[in-house]
Amino acid sequence: MSSIRASHILLMYAGSMRSTASRSKAEAEQQIGDIHQKITGGADFAALARAHSDCPSGSSGGDLGAFGRGQMVKAFEDAAFALDVGSVSDVIETPFGYHVIQRTG
């Protein structure tokens, strides 16, 4: 498998890589946990991405397009490639903050 497609929701915190957020790490972890719970409860991933994600991809529902191995930070890549299409990850921490990933292709 050379590439997959995924969407994500990113919550940055003060001090995370490239962060513009003022929330604390604990606040980000709490908020991403709440978002993850909503998704696993059936809420619309793209709508939550548009409302909450700190990544520019949020405006397009979190869609990152297609990517291959070596294009994302390792923890993100490992989680995304391990998902079945349509599945949603647990909360993943990277240097950029906290993510919830949905594999879309």
C-alpha positions in Angstrom: 0.0 0.0 0.0 1.7 3.2 -1.1 -0.7 5.8 0.1 -3.9 6.3 2.1 -6.3 9.1 2.6 -7.3 10.5 6.0 -8.9 13.4 7.8 -8.0 14.7 11.2 -8.9 17.0 14.0 -5.9 18.7 15.7 -6.0 20.6 19.0 -2.7 22.5 19.6 -1.7 23.9 23.0 0.6 26.5 24.2 4.1 25.2 23.6 3.3 22.5 21.0 5.1 22.7 17.6 3.9 25.6 15.4 1.2 26.3 17.9 -0.9 29.5 17.8 -3.1 28.2 20.6 -3.3 29.6 24.1 -5.0 26.6 25.8 -2.9 24.5 28.1 -1.9 20.9 27.3 -4.4 19.6 29.9 -7.2 21.7 28.3 -6.3 20.4 24.9 -6.3 16.8 26.1 -9.7 17.3 27.8 -11.2 19.0 24.7 -9.9 16.4 22.2 -11.3 13.6 24.5 -14.7 15.3 24.4 -14.5 15.6 20.6 -13.4 11.9 20.3 -16.4 10.9 22.5 -18.8 12.8 20.2 -17.4 11.1 17.1 -17.6 7.6 18.6 -21.2 8.5 19.6 -22.0 9.2 15.9 -21.3 12.9 15.5 -20.2 14.1 12.1 -16.4 14.1 11.9 -16.1 16.8 9.2 -18.5 19.1 11.1 -16.4 18.7 14.2 -13.2 19.3 12.3 -14.6 22.5 10.8 -15.7 23.7 14.3 -12.7 22.7 16.4 -9.5 21.8 14.4 -6.5 24.1 14.7 -5.1 22.7 11.4 -5.8 24.6 8.2 -7.4 21.3 6.9 -10.2 22.0 9.4 -11.9 24.3 6.8 -12.2 21.3 4.5 -13.6 19.0 7.2 -10.1 17.8 8.3 -9.3 16.3 4.9 -5.5 15.8 4.5 -5.8 14.2 1.1 -3.6 11.2 0.2 -0.2 10.7 1.8 2.4 7.9 1.9 4.7 6.7 4.5 7.3 9.2 5.6 5.1 12.3 4.9 3.6 12.6 8.4 5.2 12.4 11.9 5.7 8.8 12.9 3.0 8.6 15.6 0.4 10.1 13.3 1.5 7.9 10.4 1.5 4.7 12.4 -2.0 5.4 13.7 -3.4 6.4 10.3 -2.0 3.4 8.4 -3.3 1.0 11.2 -6.9 2.1 10.7 -9.4 0.4 8.5 -11.2 2.7 6.0 -14.0 4.5 7.8 -12.4 3.9 11.2 -11.5 6.6 13.7 -8.3 6.5 15.9 -8.0 6.9 19.6 -6.5 10.3 20.6 -3.0 10.5 19.2 -0.3 12.8 20.6 2.4 14.3 18.4 4.7 17.3 18.7 1.9 19.4 17.1 -0.7 18.5 19.7 -3.6 16.0 20.0 -5.2 14.4 17.0 -8.2 12.3 16.2 -7.8 10.6 12.8 -10.4 9.2 10.4 -9.1 7.0 7.6 -11.1 7.8 4.5 -9.4 5.8 1.8 
